[in-house]
């Protein structure tokens, strides 16, 4: 019978490969999520609301635009570094070429001095040969004279033989000296030929070095012109970006001033409202005014961006408070039957503190939410009768009492001007009206001031 092969090791190996791929996919997915969160955190889409002469313009800066601005700044910085490095490198090459030319000139001068020394030595040897040649001629003449007078000078034979031996020794010495001189002359001639070859090669090298230096200088001049053009383009781009940033900062500051003027009409301390909206960070703002030390375009652009960021932070803080403030009356038509503050109680006629405003109107008149928020309470509450309390955020709450009917539930989110109830006469009341309160951080505020600030906003719109 045949045996079946065991496939369990192969299946185990495939399972491990799949598990490894799954782990890599999970790690890659986590990395992509982290990158997306980082991009969303540091480069969120920004939207600006600009109001001009009753018109509202929405300006949105996408992530791509923000990346484009960042990439443009990085390209400008990289190109400046590259241009500076290229110019520095070309100057170093020119300096190296000049140094090599100077060294070649020094070698050439040393060779010329060696040739002059060899020429002087050759002249000295030539003079010595001429002297020796004259001596040889004198000896020959003396020998001829001795031969002619040999018969008459037998008595002087011994001295003549001695002189002859001296002459022979001098001749041998002269021959040896002549041989050495000829060898030196041959060596000098070969060395002269080598020197001529070296001089020709040095001259060629000098000519090529001069040509390379001229070419490098022309390239450096071209690079300098190109660098100047690029720096001018970068400067124009920086100026355009700075103008745009200044315009944005100015528009944001005008919006901040407008919202601040509205908030001041409510009678609240603006600094406390802004601190609450920004978490205790002091707001800053104002149009961008460059100081004299910021002469570089990159420094001016950076300062403008910092100023714009501070102004936008201030605008966000003010706008957050403005969006949640109950500036609109909860009734379309009403009469004020009792103001905020100290009053005589309408039932027992004793002096008491009234923490809201009583707004008279027809029974079952529609009651609207003064600002967007979350319903915290909806039901009966003691002497308030039927009561609704809405939390608008940033510490603001509004109360609507003595209602006829409640149209919302606890926990329900309501928008601005959402119909929440009908005006009634429930609770401790002498007639149909709406008891309306505004509370900020457990402190009751005068609603009439908010109504006046809201009228100012609607007139401007």
C-alpha positions in Angstrom: 0.0 0.0 0.0 1.2 3.5 -0.8 1.8 6.1 1.9 0.3 9.6 1.8 2.8 12.5 2.2 2.5 14.6 5.4 1.3 18.1 4.5 1.1 19.5 8.0 4.5 21.2 8.0 3.6 23.0 4.8 0.2 24.1 6.1 1.9 25.4 9.3 4.4 27.4 7.2 1.6 29.0 5.1 -0.3 29.9 8.3 2.8 31.6 9.7 3.3 33.5 6.5 -0.3 34.7 6.6 0.0 35.7 10.3 3.2 37.7 9.5 1.5 39.4 6.6 -1.5 40.2 8.9 0.8 41.7 11.5 2.6 43.8 8.9 -0.8 45.0 7.5 -1.9 46.0 11.0 1.3 47.9 11.7 1.0 49.7 8.4 -2.6 50.5 9.1 -1.7 51.9 12.5 1.0 54.0 10.9 -1.4 55.4 8.3 -3.9 56.2 11.0 -1.2 58.0 13.0 -0.1 60.0 10.0 -3.7 61.0 9.1 -4.3 62.1 12.7 -1.0 64.1 12.7 -1.9 65.8 9.3 -5.5 66.5 10.6 -4.1 67.9 13.8 -1.3 70.1 12.4 -2.9 70.9 9.0 -6.6 71.1 9.5 -8.8 72.8 6.9 -9.3 76.4 8.0 -12.3 78.4 7.2 -12.6 82.2 7.6 -15.8 84.2 7.7 -15.4 87.7 6.3 -18.3 90.2 6.6 -18.1 93.3 4.3 -21.0 95.7 3.9 -23.6 93.1 4.8 -22.1 90.4 2.6 -20.6 87.2 4.2 -17.7 85.6 2.4 -16.4 82.2 3.4 -12.7 81.7 2.8 -11.4 78.1 3.1 -7.7 77.2 3.2 -7.4 73.5 2.4 -4.7 71.2 3.5 -3.2 71.2 0.0 -2.8 75.0 0.1 -1.1 74.7 3.5 1.2 72.0 2.2 1.9 74.2 -0.8 3.0 77.1 1.3 5.2 74.9 3.4 6.7 73.3 0.3 7.4 76.7 -1.2 9.2 77.9 1.9 11.3 74.7 2.0 12.2 75.0 -1.7 13.3 78.6 -1.2 15.4 77.7 1.8 16.9 74.6 0.0 17.7 76.6 -3.1 19.4 79.4 -1.1 21.6 76.8 0.7 22.4 75.1 -2.6 23.3 78.4 -4.3 25.6 79.4 -1.4 27.3 76.0 -1.4 27.9 76.2 -5.2 29.4 79.6 -5.0 31.6 78.6 -2.1 32.7 75.5 -4.0 33.5 77.5 -7.2 35.6 79.9 -5.2 37.5 77.0 -3.6 38.2 75.5 -7.0 39.5 78.9 -8.3 41.7 79.3 -5.3 43.1 75.7 -5.8 43.9 76.5 -9.5 45.7 79.8 -8.5 47.7 77.9 -6.0 48.7 75.2 -8.5 49.8 78.0 -11.0 51.9 79.6 -8.3 53.6 76.3 -7.5 54.3 75.7 -11.2 55.9 79.1 -11.5 58.1 78.4 -8.4 59.2 75.1 -10.0 59.9 76.9 -13.3 62.1 79.5 -11.5 64.0 76.8 -9.7 64.6 75.0 -13.0 65.9 78.2 -14.5 68.3 78.7 -11.6 69.6 75.1 -12.0 70.2 75.6 -15.8 72.1 78.8 -15.0 74.3 76.9 -12.5 75.0 74.2 -15.0 75.9 76.8 -17.6 78.4 78.4 -15.3 79.9 75.0 -14.5 80.3 74.3 -18.2 82.0 77.6 -18.8 84.5 76.8 -16.0 85.3 73.4 -17.4 85.8 74.9 -20.9 88.3 77.4 -19.5 90.2 74.6 -17.7 90.3 72.6 -21.0 91.7 75.6 -22.8 94.4 76.0 -20.2 95.3 72.4 -20.4 95.4 72.5 -24.2 97.9 75.4 -24.0 100.1 73.4 -21.6 100.1 70.4 -23.9 101.1 72.6 -26.8 104.0 74.1 -24.7 105.1 70.6 -23.8 105.1 69.5 -27.4 107.3 72.5 -28.3 109.7 71.8 -25.5 109.9 68.1 -26.6 110.8 69.1 -30.1 113.4 71.6 -28.8 114.9 68.8 -26.7 115.1 66.4 -29.6 116.9 69.0 -31.8 119.4 69.6 -29.1 119.8 65.9 -28.1 123.2 65.6 -29.5 124.5 68.8 -28.0 122.8 68.1 -24.6 124.0 64.6 -23.7 124.9 66.0 -20.4 121.4 66.9 -19.8 120.0 63.5 -20.8 119.2 62.4 -17.3 117.2 65.6 -16.6 115.4 65.3 -19.9 114.5 61.7 -19.2 113.1 62.8 -15.9 111.1 65.6 -17.5 109.9 63.2 -20.2 108.6 60.8 -17.5 106.8 63.8 -15.8 105.4 64.8 -19.2 104.1 61.3 -19.7 102.5 61.3 -16.3 100.9 64.7 -16.9 99.7 63.4 -20.3 98.0 60.4 -18.7 96.5 62.6 -16.1 95.2 65.0 -18.8 93.7 62.1 -20.7 91.9 60.9 -17.7 90.7 64.4 -16.9 89.6 64.8 -20.5 87.7 61.5 -20.3 85.9 62.7 -17.1 85.1 66.0 -18.8 83.6 64.3 -21.8 81.5 62.1 -19.6 80.3 65.1 -17.6 79.5 66.9 -20.9 77.4 64.0 -22.1 75.5 63.9 -18.8 74.9 67.6 -19.0 73.6 67.4 -22.5 71.2 64.6 -21.5 70.1 66.6 -18.5 69.6 69.7 -20.7 67.3 67.7 -23.0 65.3 66.5 -19.9 65.0 70.1 -18.7 63.8 71.2 -22.1 61.1 68.4 -22.0 60.1 69.4 -18.4 59.8 73.0 -19.4 57.6 72.3 -22.4 55.3 70.1 -20.2 55.2 72.7 -17.5 54.3 75.4 -20.1 51.5 73.1 -21.4 50.1 72.6 -17.9 50.2 76.3 -17.2 48.2 77.0 -20.4 45.6 74.4 -19.6 45.4 75.7 -16.0 44.8 79.2 -17.2 42.1 78.0 -19.6 40.4 76.1 -16.8 40.6 79.1 -14.5 39.1 81.4 -17.2 36.3 78.9 -17.8 35.6 78.6 -14.0 35.5 82.4 -13.7 32.9 82.6 -16.6 30.8 79.9 -15.0 31.0 81.6 -11.6 29.8 84.9 -13.2 26.9 83.1 -14.8 26.0 81.4 -11.5 26.1 84.7 -9.7 23.7 86.2 -12.3 21.4 83.2 -11.9 21.6 83.5 -8.1 20.7 87.2 -8.3 17.7 86.4 -10.5 16.5 83.7 -8.2 16.9 85.9 -5.1 14.9 88.6 -6.8 12.1 86.1 -7.6 12.1 84.8 -4.0 11.9 88.3 -2.7 8.9 89.1 -4.9 7.2 85.9 -3.7 7.9 86.8 -0.1 6.5 90.3 -0.6 3.3 88.9 -2.1 2.9 86.4 0.8 3.6 89.1 3.4 0.9 91.3 1.7 -1.6 88.5 1.8 -0.9 87.7 5.4 -1.2 91.4 6.4 -4.6 91.6 4.6 -5.8 88.5 6.4 -4.6 89.8 9.7 -6.3 93.2 9.1 -9.6 91.6 8.2 -9.5 89.3 11.2 -8.7 92.2 13.5 -11.7 94.2 12.1 -13.9 91.2 12.8 -12.5 91.0 16.4 -13.1 94.7 17.0 -16.7 94.4 15.8 -17.4 91.3 18.0 -15.7 92.9 21.0 -17.8 96.0 20.6 -21.0 93.8 20.7 -19.8 91.8 23.7 -19.0 95.0 25.6 -22.6 96.2 25.2 -23.8 93.2 27.4 -22.0 94.7 30.4 -19.7 91.7 31.0 -16.0 91.9 31.5 -14.5 90.9 28.1 -11.2 89.7 29.5 -13.0 87.0 31.6 -15.0 85.8 28.6 -12.0 85.5 26.4 -9.9 83.8 29.2 -12.7 81.3 29.6 -12.8 80.6 25.9 -9.1 80.2 25.5 -8.4 78.3 28.7 -6.6 81.1 30.5 -4.3 82.1 27.6 -4.1 85.8 27.1 -5.4 86.9 23.7 -3.2 89.0 21.4 -3.8 90.7 18.1 -3.4 93.8 15.9 -2.2 94.5 12.4 1.3 93.3 11.4 3.9 96.1 11.6 7.4 94.8 10.8 10.3 96.1 12.9 13.6 97.2 11.5 15.7 94.1 12.5 13.4 91.9 10.3 15.2 92.8 7.0 15.3 89.3 5.5 12.2 88.3 3.6 12.1 84.9 5.4 12.1 86.6 8.8 9.4 89.0 7.8 7.3 86.2 6.4 7.8 84.2 9.6 6.8 87.2 11.8 3.7 87.8 9.7 2.7 84.2 10.0 3.1 84.3 13.8 1.1 87.6 13.9 -1.6 86.0 11.8 -1.8 82.9 13.9 -2.1 85.0 17.1 -4.8 87.2 15.5 -6.8 84.1 14.3 -6.5 82.5 17.8 -8.0 85.7 19.2 -10.7 85.7 16.6 -11.6 82.1 17.4 -11.8 82.8 21.1 -14.0 85.9 20.6 -16.2 84.1 18.0 -16.7 81.1 20.3 -18.1 83.4 23.0 -20.2 85.3 20.4 -21.7 82.2 19.0 -23.1 80.9 22.3 -24.2 84.3 23.8 -28.1 84.6 23.9 -28.4 88.0 22.2 -31.8 87.4 20.6 -35.1 87.8 22.6 -37.0 84.5 23.0 -40.3 86.3 21.9 -40.9 88.0 18.6 -43.3 90.6 20.2 -43.4 91.4 23.9 -43.6 94.1 26.5 -41.4 94.3 29.6 -43.7 94.0 32.6 -40.8 93.7 35.1 -37.1 94.5 34.7 -34.1 92.8 36.1 -33.0 93.9 39.7 -34.7 95.1 42.8 -38.5 95.3 42.7 -41.7 95.1 44.7 -43.1 91.6 44.5 -46.3 91.6 42.4 -48.1 89.3 44.9 -47.1 90.3 48.4 -45.7 93.8 47.4 -42.5 93.3 49.5 -39.1 94.3 48.2 -37.3 91.4 46.5 -34.5 90.7 44.0 -35.7 89.8 40.5 -33.0 87.7 38.7 -34.7 87.8 35.3 -37.0 89.8 33.1 -40.8 89.4 32.7 -41.9 89.6 29.1 -45.6 90.0 28.6 -47.4 88.6 25.6 -50.5 86.8 24.4 -51.2 83.3 25.8 -49.7 80.5 23.8 -47.3 82.8 22.0 -44.3 80.8 20.5 -41.1 80.8 22.7 -37.8 80.4 20.9 -34.3 79.4 22.0 -32.1 82.5 22.3 -29.0 80.6 21.2 -28.0 77.0 20.3 -27.5 74.6 23.2 -28.6 71.5 25.1 -31.8 71.2 27.1 -30.8 70.5 30.7 -34.2 70.7 32.3 -37.8 70.5 30.9 -40.7 70.1 33.3 -42.3 71.6 36.4 -40.2 73.3 39.0 -41.9 74.9 42.0 -42.9 78.5 41.6 -41.5 78.7 38.1 -44.3 76.5 36.9 -43.3 74.8 33.7 -39.6 75.6 33.1 -37.0 75.0 30.5 -33.3 75.4 31.1 -30.8 75.4 28.2 -27.0 75.1 28.5 -25.3 77.1 25.6 -21.7 76.4 26.6 -18.9 78.7 27.8 -20.8 79.0 31.1 -24.0 80.5 29.6 -27.5 79.2 30.5 -31.0 80.5 29.9 -34.2 79.8 31.8 -37.8 80.1 30.4 -40.5 80.0 33.1 -44.3 80.1 33.6 -44.8 78.2 30.2 -48.1 76.9 29.0 -46.6 73.9 27.1 -43.1 72.5 26.7 -42.2 71.3 23.2 -38.7 69.9 23.9 -37.2 67.1 26.1 -34.3 66.9 28.4 -31.0 66.1 26.6 -32.3 67.4 23.3 -30.1 69.7 21.2 -31.7 72.8 19.9 -30.6 75.4 17.3 -30.9 79.1 17.4 -34.6 80.2 17.2 -35.9 76.7 17.6 -39.5 76.7 18.9 -39.2 75.2 22.4 -42.5 76.2 24.2 -45.7 78.2 24.3 -46.1 81.3 26.6 -48.3 80.6 29.6 -49.3 81.4 33.2 -48.1 78.4 35.2 -46.5 78.6 38.6 -46.4 81.8 40.8 -47.7 84.3 38.2 -50.3 87.0 38.0 -51.0 86.7 34.2 -49.6 85.3 30.9 -45.9 86.2 30.6 -42.5 84.7 30.1 -39.9 84.8 33.0 -36.6 84.8 31.1 -33.2 84.5 32.8 -29.5 84.6 31.6 -27.0 82.9 33.9 -23.2 82.9 33.4 -21.2 80.7 35.7 -24.0 80.7 38.4 -24.3 84.5 38.2 -27.5 86.1 36.9 -27.2 88.8 34.2 -29.5 91.5 33.0 -31.1 90.1 29.8 -32.0 93.7 28.6 -28.3 94.4 28.0 -28.1 91.3 25.8 -31.2 92.5 23.8 -29.6 95.9 23.2 -26.3 94.2 22.0 -28.4 91.9 19.7 -30.2 94.9 18.2 -26.8 96.5 17.4 -25.8 93.3 15.6 -29.0 93.2 13.6 -28.6 96.9 12.6 -25.1 96.2 11.4 -26.3 93.2 9.4 
